[in-house]
């Protein structure tokens, strides 16, 4: 009677039970890290199995890993379809569900960018104050002129509210609370 040669190393943790727990959690919409925790296997190990299944890992692939990678990808897509359908169903009764979906699916057109712009303006104020306090006056003045030429309105909004950009007179530490509030509110 011939016996199969023993394979070197530890047995794979990719058991049918582990695989089913992972797929069940993913299909339910659970993130991959929590699905791994639920199945009792590390996220690093699952990433390795997927890479082996896709043939992008240094270790060799096998049908077992290729099938697992395909099943995992299908489970992710199935969860996305299920959850998208729930959002679309909810959007018939609540416009916020539709708005949420649009913001995430088409951010270039529908996302709320106002918070990002305020954050950028605040960073620009910080940068201008740092430049004013740390650069030699001639370098600072030239920097303000270059930024005003390059960025136009954005730099003008950071400068004291006037129609004329006068780099020699600009002191960003002299912005009034009203001017700072106007910049922070985006207007």
N, C-alpha and C positions, 0 to 999 in steps of 0.2 A: 504494500500500500504506500502510495507516495503522499508525502505531506507537503503542504505549501511551505515555501521558505519563509521564515519569519522576517518581517520587514523591520529594518533598524529604526530606532527612535521610539518616541512615544506614540500611542494611538491618537488619531485626530480627534479633536473635540467636536468636530462637525458631525454630530450624531443626528439621526432623524428627529429626535426629541428637541434638540437645540435648534435645528433648522426650523421646525414647525413653530416653536415659541417665537423665534425672531420674525418669521413671516407673519404670524398672527398679530404681533405687536405693531409691526410696520403697517399692515393693512388697516389696523385700527387708527392709524394716524399718529402713532407714537414716534418720536425722533429716534434716530439710529442708536444714540448713546444709551437712552433709556431702554430701548428694545434689547440691547446687548446685556444690560444689567438684569433685565427680566429673564433673559435666557441663560444667565450665569456664565457669560463669556465676555472677554474684554473687547472693547471697540477696536483696539489695535489688531487683535486676532481676526476679527471679522473683516477689517480693511485688507488684511493680508490674504484672506480667502478670496475676496472679490478680485484683488489684483492678480492672484494666481489664476482665477477663473477667466479673467480677461487677457491673460498672457503677458501682463506688464510687471510681474514680480520676478526676481532673480531665481526663485525656486520654480521647478517645473509645474506646469498645469496638469490637470486631469479632468476627466469627464465630470467627476464629483464636484470639483470646484467651478467648472464652467457652468454646470447646471445650477449650482447654488447662486452664482453671480447673476445669471439670467432670471432666476426666480425672485431674487431680492430686488432687482431692478423693476420687474413686473409688479411686485408688491408695492413699491414706492409709487409707481404710476397709478395703480389701482386705488391707493389711499388718496392720491391727489384728485383723481376723478370723482371719487365718492365725496370728498370734502368740498370740491368745487361745485358739485351738484347741490349739496346742502346750502351753500352760500347763494347759488342762483335761485333756489327755491325760496330761501328767506328773503331775497331781494324783491319778490313780488309783493310782500307785505311791509317791508321796511327798506326805505331807500338807502339807509346807512350800509346795509350789506352790499348793495350794488356799488356804492362809493368806495367801500373798503376793497372790493374786488378790483375795481378800476385802478385805484391807487397802486395796487401791488402788481397787477398784470400789465399796466401801461403807465409806469411812473413818469416817463418822459412827457406825457400829456396831462396826467391827472394827479400826480403826487403833490403834496403841499410842500413847496420849496421855501416858504417864507422863513421857517426856523433856521434853515441852512444859511440863507442870505444874512440873517441877523448875526449868526455865529461868525460868518466871514467878516462882516463889518466890524464886529467887536475885536476880532483878531487884528484887523487892519488898524484900528485905533491903538491897540497895544503895540503893534509894530511901529507906528508913527511916533508914539511916545518914547519907545525905546530908542529909536533913531535920533530923536530930538535930544535926548539926555546923554547919548553915548557917542555920537558921531561929531567930528569937527564941524563947525558951522558951515563951511564951504561945501563939504561932502553932503551934509544934511540938506542944504538948500538945493543942490543939484539933484539929490534923490527925490525930493518933493516934486521938482519940475518934471523929471523923467516919469515918475509915477502918475502925475496929473496928465501928462501927454498920453501915456499908455493906457491908463485905466479910466480916465475921464470922470464920469459921474460918481463912480464908487469912491474915488479919492476926494472929489469935491464934497461929497456928503460927510466925510470925516473932518474936513477943514472947518474952521469957524464959518458960520453962515454968512457968506458975502458973495457978491457977484464976481469979485476979482480974486484970483489966486495969487497971493503975494507971499512967496516963500520966505522972504526976509522977515515978515511979520508973524508968520504962523508959529504958534506955540500950542501943541496939542494938549498940554496940561491945562490950558486956559479954556477948554470947552466947558460951557455952562451945563448945569444939570438938565436944562431944557433941551440943549443941543444933543447931549448924550441920550436923552429919552427919545428924541426924534430919530436919531440914528438907530437905537435899539428897536424902535417900533417899525422900522423899515420905511419911514416916511419923512 
